[in-house]
């Protein structure tokens, strides 16, 4: 891979110095303050751009940038902030790292199995280097991509990353930028793609010097849950859009990343003729060629145009986090019914609908809002939908960071996992899920005291809408995000994966991913060859064409109360042979028979007690 592309703004090494380009609309003077060097004034180039070449500004040298008579600030386009978002920036030459992945072309979308992790809590050390050492275990597990929660430099030493202040610099708490490159290079050597969660819907607030340089960065015309919206369609928005696209392209080029997860795209309010997401997809398609690159939205609207092609009027993204599967499953398994869960009834019919279509709401009225929600997903490939039983939001946004498997029986958890990991959609696991980790994942921050106190109060107040936290005294027991103990409690304990029952969960996850790799991860999964049904309010069944021929059939009883004689949800005229590939109960027996009244082929499942189960069967000699 080569990186001929460079971002428009920032410090770019050139010979024995560097070329510096800054965007500061409205400024009359911009100066660079190299450490132990003379102040250098940049030349005004027009339209708020200032530029100059500075001799001796070599890799490793610290510097700050001054706008008019303000005090010198860190460079908002800095690639490295070793002492934090408020300290001096450091010149980095991205071309100095020696890559070994020249033949890497990425992982096709239909083969993605995503593993989301937070660098700071993935290991006790909490660094890029420590995460790199664990990559062989993820490759052996059977995932094909890791997704890093946001790593853009944030205030303090611990944070989820969604409060990033310096977009172009990896957080110093995790290591040097070349440590991140080494992680990605090692992942590629193991056949793992690396995706990165990026946040373009808000900035900071702490350490957000980009807005100080650019008074046009925010707009009062639109508002989001985080306050004023990013300016994507007003005066001065062209430069803001350029920075967003340059940031995305920088991660893809300078770090060889394989894709981006775009946070809260519903909050990117843009009335321009070309939405910023379409611009981003267009530029990525043009600038990053010869390998698979994934642009995956987090979007609560169930909005199909995000994934439609650019030439068809869509935004050209390749995927979306589809939460309906999680919400229907959680309501069914754990009974959650408040807030966003109130839109769901928790029936197996809902779960089957999510599996068959990608999401449940495709234009129906939301009981929660009283308004229509969603669009038809039928023009989209099912592998474009990323589904999960856990992710950072669905765990960490719970008051005590408890995981779903902490709340339900282990047999129900395995049954649900069987469905997830053999689904026609793209499955996502959250770190530690593969061994049913005992550790929670809590919300944690390390802000300065005033902002930190506001965060703590705001988080506890937010939970007041839930019945269990109506009492202010109960809310006071919610872990303090600012406390080091809250962060420490969220660090994975890798030693437990070798002990029961965690080792059993790990073995089951590994086996299910082996089955997926052999039978599901093929070319685009055609909707007309996938059948997902709910024979009763306890069982979910998914029938899909196997890569090896015949039918792959997943049967999951989520409660242990379902019938044990079920019709196969596809027209089958022949009498197939049956191979049980996986069962949560080792002594299960499966027999087939024909029953015209039941619709054709019937499975009889015996030797399973009245408890939840998951079952994966390969029926051979069956066209589908």
PEQUI-V184935 format. One record per helix or strand of 3 or more residues. SS is the DSSP state (helix for helix, strand for strand). FROM is the first residue (numbers start at 1). TO is the last residue. If there is no record, write none. Layout:
BEGIN
ss->SS from->FROM to->TO
ss->SS from->FROM to->TO
END
This chain:
BEGIN
ss->strand from->10 to->14
ss->strand from->17 to->23
ss->strand from->30 to->34
ss->strand from->39 to->41
ss->strand from->43 to->46
ss->strand from->49 to->55
ss->strand from->62 to->67
ss->helix from->94 to->96
ss->helix from->109 to->111
ss->strand from->114 to->117
ss->helix from->119 to->122
ss->helix from->128 to->141
ss->strand from->145 to->148
ss->strand from->166 to->170
ss->helix from->172 to->174
ss->helix from->177 to->189
ss->strand from->193 to->198
ss->helix from->209 to->213
ss->strand from->218 to->224
ss->strand from->227 to->230
ss->helix from->237 to->254
ss->strand from->259 to->262
ss->helix from->265 to->267
ss->helix from->276 to->287
ss->strand from->294 to->298
ss->helix from->304 to->307
ss->helix from->310 to->312
ss->strand from->319 to->321
ss->helix from->324 to->334
ss->helix from->339 to->343
ss->helix from->348 to->357
ss->helix from->382 to->384
ss->strand from->385 to->388
ss->helix from->392 to->396
ss->helix from->404 to->406
ss->helix from->410 to->421
ss->strand from->426 to->430
ss->helix from->433 to->435
ss->helix from->449 to->465
ss->helix from->467 to->469
ss->helix from->472 to->475
ss->helix from->484 to->489
ss->helix from->494 to->498
ss->helix from->502 to->519
ss->helix from->527 to->529
ss->strand from->530 to->533
ss->strand from->539 to->545
ss->strand from->551 to->557
ss->strand from->565 to->567
ss->strand from->577 to->583
ss->strand from->589 to->595
ss->helix from->596 to->598
ss->strand from->600 to->606
ss->strand from->613 to->620
END
